[in-house]
Amino acid sequence: IDCSIKNLGTVSSAGDYTGGFTGYTSPGASITLGEEYTGETKVTLLDDVFGLLKEILAGEDSEKQALLSLVGISPAYIYGCEASGKTGARITGNNYVGGFAGRADGTQFGTSSPEQLAKLDPIKDGKVSYTGKGAKCQVGNISLVQGTDGYSGGFIGYAAPASMAGILDSTLVGVANVVSVKIDGAVIQGSTDGLTVKNTNGVAAGGIGAAVGTEISNVTVENIKAIESKNDAAGFIGRAGVGNLVSGGGLDILGLIKLNSLVSLAPAVPVKAENVTVSGMSGGFTVYSTGEIEENVNHRAGGFIAQSGSAQINNSSVAELKKVSVKDMENGYAGGFIGVSVANGLADLADDNNEETVSDLISISDLITAIPYLMPKYENCDVSYVNDVESYQVEAACAGGFAGKLESGTVDNSGKNNIAVKNICNVYGRYYAGGFAGIATSGGLASSRGGVNLLGTTISASQLLQVLPLYIPKITNAGVDSESGLTVTSDGRESRRRQRRRSETVRIKFRKCRRISGLWKWCSDQWFKCEQAKEYYSKRTGRFTAERRKQLF
């Protein structure tokens, strides 16, 4: 509480877990000490009293919490602490690199206010008397946070619920037994030359490289210069949710996970963020995914979040965004706020080697219960660009002013004057481009033999009627505001056959068009939903009329 490290020059490691304040923070060694820490599996106290634990943990919550605290299963608390550097301060390492913490499991970060501190047992029980300074956790004057693999973040490289292998089994897995990461009150501020966060082969973000089951509120990221990584580069969170974070043994961060416990686990999986502000240095900041074209690999970049799996974000914004882009112009996605937004499936939590399927163990009623927790949700979120009429501000195979690809979930900006994208001028998508989104579609619903695939399980047509309304994306009061005029450019689907047929680039210019809704570029029938284009566009020929071509080009 209220501890500080100042005048950092360089913090570096050839290994993992590197941070300006701490390399790794977790609830307690008696629970987490194991293969990941020492390279060998250790027997802990819990192995000896496992039977007793099962009986007590199945009882009253008060008894359960008392025992969990005794053996170390309570959050680690870091309140009002600071890591600040001198000019040119650098934090570098391999995997799990962060401006404040390399990795955080089951840790609470917050303000050292009397109200917060009064909740801590030593103070609540009168064993310690301290009222705190009322300070937020802070990272200040850092120029570079860089990793060579895994996860890098301006605040935390990787945040996830505490590992409790050895306690949880099919009868005990549930929200009550998950110690989540919570961040309430933090400031990440780059140096006068700006903050750069990089990762050579992994994920990078201005706030948190990757997060699962994390609650975030009242966080500010300021003076960003550049975010750059091979994949999942973002202004605040590179990767949220369980997608791509699952090992062959199930959800690896939670230890022993049984398939029939997934529904009870669903509420603990989403990442929730509220009152978060991300802003660039003077002249704006850039977000860039450097990944080359690879078969069956998607690359993502987002002004706020790159890969959003079931994220729930409220009242958050991105300002001074200069450009968000990907190098992969075949399978790359970029958006001013979201790169790709998807709904995590229960199958994402399951063991790939388990012979039982989700549908074997989870009923349709359970699915309906789990779906709300796994649906992405964005309320009162917006992005504002640095004015640039000459260069592309969003550039990818699939590019959008707000989202590159939006699957399922809801977007509602009723509390932001009905505007989601501000000051955007140029968007380029090789295949899909839009002032708001490159692609918006119902996600997670795919045809399969014998029915429809939903959240990793096959359901019948009759069952589909019960869940379909929950899976249709809804976009409400989320307009696009372009003061200098918006240009949306796409090569369209023809470029996939460029060796056989020369592609034609279509460029639409809207001069002084302040609000554009429904600007979805290039449907399968090559028909624009824009009213200004319909009048001069021929569905029969697939081309604009000569009169309109003169006006547009």
C-alpha positions in Angstrom: 0.0 0.0 0.0 1.3 3.4 -1.0 4.7 2.1 -2.1 6.7 3.7 -4.9 9.6 3.0 -7.2 11.0 6.2 -8.9 13.6 7.1 -11.4 13.7 3.7 -13.1 16.2 3.6 -15.9 16.1 0.1 -17.3 14.3 -3.0 -16.0 15.3 -6.0 -18.2 15.3 -9.8 -18.1 16.3 -12.5 -20.5 13.5 -14.6 -19.1 9.8 -14.2 -18.3 7.9 -12.0 -15.8 9.3 -8.5 -16.0 7.6 -5.4 -14.6 8.3 -1.9 -13.4 6.9 -2.6 -9.9 6.6 -6.4 -9.8 7.3 -9.3 -12.2 4.5 -11.5 -10.9 1.8 -11.0 -8.3 -0.6 -13.8 -7.2 -2.6 -14.9 -4.1 -0.2 -17.2 -2.5 2.6 -19.8 -3.1 0.8 -22.6 -1.3 -1.8 -22.6 -4.2 0.0 -21.3 -7.2 3.5 -22.8 -6.8 3.8 -25.6 -9.4 5.0 -26.5 -12.8 4.8 -23.0 -14.3 7.1 -21.5 -11.6 9.7 -24.1 -10.9 9.6 -26.6 -13.8 8.4 -29.3 -11.4 5.1 -30.2 -9.7 5.2 -29.7 -6.0 2.9 -31.3 -3.4 1.3 -28.6 -1.2 -0.7 -28.6 2.0 -3.9 -28.8 -0.1 -3.0 -32.3 -1.4 -2.9 -33.6 2.1 -6.3 -32.1 3.2 -8.2 -32.3 -0.1 -11.0 -34.4 1.3 -11.5 -32.0 4.2 -11.5 -29.1 1.8 -14.3 -30.6 -0.3 -16.5 -30.9 2.7 -15.9 -27.4 4.0 -16.0 -25.7 0.6 -19.4 -27.3 0.0 -20.7 -25.7 3.2 -21.3 -22.1 4.3 -19.7 -19.2 2.5 -18.2 -17.8 5.6 -16.5 -21.1 6.5 -15.3 -21.4 2.9 -13.8 -17.9 2.8 -12.0 -18.4 6.1 -10.4 -21.6 4.9 -9.5 -20.2 1.5 -7.8 -17.2 3.2 -5.9 -19.5 5.6 -4.2 -21.4 2.7 -3.6 -18.3 0.6 -6.7 -18.3 -1.7 -7.5 -14.6 -1.3 -6.6 -11.8 -3.6 -3.3 -10.0 -3.5 -3.9 -6.3 -2.8 -1.9 -3.5 -4.4 -3.3 0.0 -3.6 -1.8 3.3 -4.4 1.5 2.1 -5.6 3.7 3.7 -8.3 6.4 2.8 -10.8 7.9 5.8 -12.6 11.0 6.2 -14.7 13.4 8.9 -15.6 13.6 10.1 -19.2 13.9 7.2 -21.6 13.0 4.5 -19.1 12.7 1.0 -20.6 11.2 -2.3 -19.4 12.1 -5.3 -21.5 11.9 -9.1 -21.3 10.7 -12.2 -23.0 7.1 -13.2 -22.0 4.8 -11.4 -19.5 6.2 -7.9 -19.6 4.4 -4.9 -18.1 4.9 -1.3 -17.1 3.7 -2.1 -13.6 3.4 -5.9 -13.5 4.5 -8.6 -15.8 1.7 -11.0 -14.8 -1.1 -10.7 -12.3 -3.2 -13.6 -11.0 -6.1 -13.0 -8.6 -4.8 -9.5 -7.7 -6.7 -6.3 -6.8 -5.3 -3.0 -7.9 -6.9 0.2 -6.6 -6.8 3.6 -4.8 -5.5 3.7 -1.3 -8.6 5.4 0.0 -9.8 4.9 3.6 -12.9 3.2 2.2 -10.8 0.6 0.3 -8.3 0.0 3.0 -11.1 -0.5 5.6 -12.0 -3.7 3.7 -8.6 -5.3 4.3 -8.6 -7.8 7.2 -5.6 -6.4 9.2 -7.2 -2.9 9.2 -10.7 -4.1 9.6 -9.7 -6.2 12.6 -7.8 -3.3 14.2 -4.4 -5.0 13.9 -3.1 -2.2 11.7 -4.0 1.5 11.7 -3.6 3.3 8.4 -5.9 5.5 6.3 -3.9 5.7 3.1 -2.9 8.6 0.8 -5.9 8.2 -1.6 -3.5 7.6 -4.5 -4.1 5.5 -7.6 -1.8 2.8 -8.9 0.4 4.5 -11.4 2.9 3.9 -14.2 4.7 7.2 -15.1 7.2 8.5 -17.6 7.9 5.1 -19.3 9.2 5.2 -22.8 9.2 1.6 -23.8 7.7 -1.7 -22.7 8.8 -4.5 -24.9 8.6 -8.3 -25.0 9.9 -10.9 -27.5 7.1 -13.4 -27.0 3.8 -13.8 -25.3 2.2 -10.7 -23.7 3.3 -7.1 -23.2 1.2 -4.3 -21.7 1.7 -0.7 -20.5 0.2 -1.7 -17.1 0.1 -5.5 -17.0 1.3 -8.1 -19.5 -1.2 -10.8 -18.6 -4.1 -10.7 -16.1 -6.3 -13.7 -15.2 -8.1 -15.4 -12.3 -5.9 -17.1 -9.8 -4.9 -20.7 -10.5 -6.4 -23.0 -8.0 -5.4 -26.4 -9.3 -5.7 -28.9 -6.4 -8.9 -27.5 -5.0 -11.3 -27.3 -7.9 -13.1 -30.4 -9.2 -16.4 -31.0 -11.0 -18.4 -30.3 -7.8 -16.5 -27.2 -6.7 -15.7 -25.2 -9.9 -17.7 -22.0 -9.9 -17.7 -18.3 -9.5 -17.4 -18.5 -5.7 -14.1 -20.2 -6.0 -12.5 -17.9 -8.6 -10.2 -15.1 -7.4 -10.4 -12.6 -10.3 -8.2 -9.6 -11.1 -9.8 -6.2 -10.3 -8.4 -2.9 -11.3 -10.2 0.2 -9.9 -8.2 3.4 -10.2 -5.0 3.4 -12.3 -3.0 5.8 -14.5 -0.6 4.8 -17.2 1.3 7.8 -18.6 4.0 7.7 -21.2 7.1 9.9 -21.2 7.2 13.3 -23.0 8.3 11.4 -26.1 5.3 9.0 -25.7 4.8 5.4 -24.6 5.7 2.6 -27.0 4.6 -1.0 -26.3 6.0 -3.7 -28.5 6.0 -7.5 -28.7 8.0 -9.3 -31.5 6.0 -12.5 -31.7 3.0 -12.0 -29.4 0.5 -9.5 -28.1 0.9 -5.9 -27.1 -1.4 -3.2 -25.7 -1.2 0.2 -23.9 -3.0 -1.2 -20.9 -3.2 -5.0 -20.6 -1.7 -7.4 -23.1 -4.2 -10.2 -22.4 -7.0 -10.5 -19.9 -9.5 -13.2 -18.7 -12.1 -12.7 -16.0 -10.8 -9.2 -15.2 -12.9 -6.3 -13.9 -11.5 -2.9 -14.8 -12.8 0.6 -13.9 -11.5 4.2 -13.7 -8.3 3.7 -15.7 -6.5 6.3 -17.8 -3.8 5.6 -20.4 -2.2 8.8 -21.7 0.5 9.9 -24.1 0.7 6.7 -26.2 3.1 6.9 -29.2 2.8 3.5 -30.7 1.6 -0.1 -30.1 3.2 -2.7 -32.3 3.1 -6.5 -32.2 2.9 -9.5 -34.4 -0.7 -10.1 -33.5 -3.4 -8.5 -31.4 -2.1 -5.0 -31.0 -4.4 -2.5 -29.2 -4.5 0.8 -27.3 -5.8 -0.8 -24.1 -6.4 -4.6 -24.2 -4.7 -6.8 -26.8 -6.7 -10.0 -26.2 -9.8 -10.5 -23.9 -11.6 -13.7 -23.1 -10.7 -17.3 -23.4 -10.2 -17.5 -27.2 -6.7 -18.7 -28.0 -5.9 -18.9 -24.3 -6.9 -22.5 -23.9 -4.5 -25.4 -23.7 -5.2 -29.1 -24.5 -6.3 -29.6 -20.9 -9.1 -27.1 -20.9 -8.9 -23.5 -19.5 -5.3 -23.7 -18.3 -5.5 -20.7 -16.0 -8.0 -22.4 -13.7 -6.4 -25.8 -13.3 -8.9 -28.7 -13.1 -11.9 -27.8 -15.2 -14.6 -30.3 -15.9 -16.9 -29.9 -18.8 -20.1 -30.1 -16.8 -18.9 -27.1 -14.7 -18.6 -24.7 -17.6 -22.0 -23.1 -17.2 -21.2 -22.2 -13.6 -17.9 -20.8 -14.7 -19.3 -18.6 -17.5 -19.9 -15.5 -15.3 -16.2 -15.4 -14.3 -14.9 -15.5 -17.9 -15.8 -12.1 -19.5 -13.6 -9.0 -19.2 -15.5 -6.0 -18.0 -14.2 -2.5 -18.4 -15.9 0.8 -17.4 -14.7 4.4 -17.4 -11.5 3.8 -19.3 -9.9 6.5 -21.4 -7.1 5.9 -23.9 -5.3 8.8 -25.6 -2.3 9.4 -27.7 0.5 12.0 -27.6 0.2 15.2 -29.6 -0.2 14.3 -33.2 -1.8 10.9 -32.4 -0.8 7.3 -31.8 -0.6 4.3 -34.1 -1.6 0.7 -33.6 0.0 -1.9 -35.9 0.0 -5.6 -36.2 3.2 -6.7 -38.0 2.2 -10.3 -38.7 2.8 -11.7 -42.2 0.2 -13.7 -44.1 -0.1 -17.2 -42.6 -2.5 -19.9 -43.5 -5.4 -20.2 -41.0 -4.0 -17.3 -38.9 -5.8 -14.0 -38.4 -4.1 -10.8 -37.3 -5.9 -8.1 -35.5 -5.5 -4.5 -34.4 -7.8 -2.2 -32.5 -7.7 1.3 -31.0 -9.1 0.0 -27.7 -9.2 -3.8 -28.0 -7.9 -6.1 -30.7 -9.5 -9.5 -30.0 -12.6 -9.1 -27.9 -14.0 -12.4 -26.7 -17.1 -11.7 -24.7 -15.9 -8.4 -23.5 -18.3 -6.0 -21.8 -17.2 -2.4 -22.1 -19.0 0.7 -20.9 -18.4 4.4 -21.0 -14.9 4.1 -22.5 -13.2 6.0 -25.3 -10.2 6.3 -27.5 -8.8 9.7 -28.5 -6.0 11.0 -30.7 -5.9 7.9 -32.8 -3.7 8.5 -35.9 -3.8 5.1 -37.5 -4.8 1.5 -36.8 -3.6 -1.1 -39.3 -2.3 -4.6 -40.1 0.4 -5.9 -42.4 -1.6 -9.0 -43.3 -3.9 -7.8 -46.1 -5.3 -11.3 -46.6 -6.6 -12.2 -43.1 -6.1 -9.0 -41.2 -8.7 -7.1 -39.2 -8.5 -3.5 -37.9 -11.0 -1.2 -36.2 -10.8 2.2 -34.5 -12.2 0.7 -31.3 -12.4 -3.1 -31.8 -10.4 -5.3 -34.2 -12.6 -8.4 -33.9 -15.5 -8.9 -31.5 -16.8 -12.5 -31.0 -18.8 -14.4 -28.5 -16.8 -17.0 -26.7 -18.3 -20.5 -26.7 -18.5 -22.9 -23.9 -16.4 -25.2 -26.1 -13.6 -22.7 -25.7 -13.4 -23.6 -22.1 -13.5 -27.3 -22.7 -10.8 -29.9 -22.9 -10.0 -30.7 -26.6 -9.0 -34.2 -25.6 -12.3 -34.9 -23.7 -14.3 -37.6 -25.4 -17.5 -36.0 -24.1 -18.9 -33.0 -26.0 -20.6 -29.9 -24.7 -24.0 -31.1 -25.9 -23.5 -34.4 -23.9 -23.3 -32.5 -20.6 -25.1 -29.2 -21.1 -28.8 -28.7 -21.6 -30.3 -26.1 -23.8 -31.6 -24.3 -20.7 -28.0 -24.2 -19.4 -26.9 -22.7 -22.7 -29.5 -19.9 -22.5 -28.3 -19.2 -19.0 -24.7 -19.0 -20.1 -25.2 -16.9 -23.3 -25.7 -13.5 -21.7 -22.3 -13.9 -20.0 -20.6 -14.8 -23.2 -22.1 -12.1 -25.4 -19.9 -9.0 -26.2 -21.4 -5.7 -25.1 -20.3 -2.1 -25.9 -22.3 0.8 -24.3 -21.3 4.5 -24.8 -18.0 3.7 -26.3 -16.4 5.9 -29.0 -13.2 6.6 -30.9 -11.9 10.0 -32.1 -9.3 10.2 -34.9 -6.6 12.8 -35.6 -7.8 14.6 -38.8 -5.9 13.2 -41.8 -7.5 13.6 -45.3 -4.4 12.3 -47.1 -3.6 8.9 -45.5 -5.6 5.9 -44.5 -6.6 5.9 -40.8 -7.8 2.3 -40.8 -6.1 -0.2 -43.1 -6.6 -4.0 -43.3 -8.2 -6.8 -45.3 -11.3 -6.0 -43.3 -11.4 -2.5 -41.9 -13.9 -0.3 -40.0 -13.9 3.0 -38.3 -15.3 1.4 -35.1 -14.9 -2.4 -35.6 -13.1 -4.5 -38.2 -15.4 -7.4 -37.6 -18.4 -7.4 -35.3 -20.1 -10.7 -34.4 -23.1 -10.9 -32.2 -23.5 -8.7 -29.1 -24.8 -5.1 -28.9 -23.5 -1.6 -29.5 -25.4 1.2 -28.0 -24.1 4.8 -27.9 -27.3 6.6 -26.8 -25.3 8.3 -24.0 -22.6 9.6 -26.4 -24.9 11.8 -28.6 -25.5 8.8 -30.8 -22.0 9.0 -32.3 -19.4 6.1 -32.1 -16.8 7.4 -34.6 -15.5 10.9 -34.8 -13.3 12.8 -37.2 -12.7 9.9 -39.5 -11.5 10.7 -43.0 -10.1 7.6 -44.8 -10.8 3.8 -44.4 -9.3 1.2 -46.7 -10.2 -2.5 -46.6 -8.9 -4.8 -49.2 -12.1 -7.0 -49.1 -14.4 -5.1 -46.7 -14.5 -1.5 -45.5 -16.9 0.6 -43.6 -17.1 3.9 -41.8 -18.5 2.0 -38.8 -17.6 -1.7 -39.4 -16.0 -3.8 -42.1 -18.3 -6.7 -41.4 -21.2 -7.0 -39.0 -22.8 -10.4 -38.8 -24.4 -13.0 -36.5 -21.5 -14.9 -35.0 -21.2 -18.3 -33.4 -24.1 -19.8 -35.5 -22.8 -22.1 -38.1 -24.5 -24.9 -40.0 -23.4 -28.4 -39.1 -24.6 -32.0 -39.6 -27.8 -32.5 -37.7 -28.5 -28.9 -36.7 -26.9 -25.6 -35.9 -23.6 -25.1 -34.0 -24.0 -22.7 -31.0 -21.3 -22.1 -28.4 -19.6 -25.3 -29.5 -22.6 -27.6 -29.4 -25.1 -28.7 -32.0 -28.8 -27.8 -31.4 -31.9 -28.5 -33.4 -33.9 -26.0 -35.4 -36.6 -25.9 -32.7 -34.1 -25.2 -30.0 -32.6 -22.5 -32.2 -35.7 -20.4 -31.9 -35.1 -20.1 -28.2 -31.6 -18.6 -28.5 -31.6 -16.9 -31.9 -32.8 -13.5 -30.6 -29.8 -13.4 -28.3 -27.4 -14.0 -31.1 -28.4 -11.3 -33.6 -26.1 -8.3 -33.3 -27.8 -5.0 -32.4 -26.3 -1.6 -33.2 -28.2 1.3 -31.8 -27.5 5.1 -32.1 -23.9 4.5 -33.2 -23.3 7.0 -36.0 -20.2 8.2 -37.8 -19.2 11.8 -37.8 -16.8 13.1 -40.5 -16.0 16.8 -40.4 -13.7 16.8 -43.4 -15.5 14.1 -45.4 -15.2 10.4 -45.4 -13.5 8.2 -48.0 -14.1 4.5 -47.9 -12.1 2.4 -50.3 -12.1 -1.3 -51.1 -10.8 -3.6 -53.8 -13.9 -5.7 -53.3 -14.2 -9.5 -53.8 -12.8 -9.4 -57.4 -9.3 -9.0 -56.0 -9.4 -12.6 -54.9 -9.3 -13.5 -58.6 -6.8 -10.8 -59.5 -4.7 -13.2 -61.6 -7.7 -13.8 -63.9 -9.5 -10.5 -63.7 -8.3 -7.0 -63.1 -9.8 -5.6 -60.0 -11.5 -2.2 -59.9 -11.2 0.0 -56.9 -14.3 1.8 -55.9 -13.9 5.0 -54.0 -16.9 6.9 -52.5 -16.4 10.4 -51.3 -18.9 12.1 -48.9 -18.1 15.8 -48.7 -19.2 17.4 -45.4 -21.3 14.3 -44.5 -21.6 14.4 -40.8 -23.5 11.2 -40.0 -23.4 8.1 -42.1 -25.2 5.0 -40.9 -25.4 1.6 -42.6 -22.2 2.2 -44.5 -21.3 -1.5 -45.1 -19.0 -1.9 -48.1 -19.4 -4.7 -50.6 -22.1 -7.2 -49.8 -22.1 -10.5 -51.7 -24.3 -9.0 -54.4 -22.1 -6.0 -54.7 -24.9 -3.6 -53.6 -24.4 -0.6 -51.4 -26.8 0.3 -48.6 -25.8 3.9 -48.9 -28.7 5.9 -50.3 -26.4 8.3 -52.1 -25.0 5.4 -54.2 -28.1 3.5 -55.0 -29.4 6.1 -57.4 -26.4 5.8 -59.7 -25.4 2.1 -59.2 -26.5 -0.7 -61.5 -27.1 -4.2 -60.0 -27.2 -5.7 -63.4 -23.8 -4.5 -64.6 -22.2 -4.2 -61.2 -20.8 -0.7 -62.1 -21.7 2.9 -61.5 -23.3 4.9 -64.3 -21.1 7.1 -66.3 -22.7 10.2 -64.8 -22.0 9.1 -61.2 -18.4 7.9 -62.0 -17.6 11.5 -63.0 -18.9 12.8 -59.7 -17.2 10.2 -57.5 -13.9 9.8 -59.1 
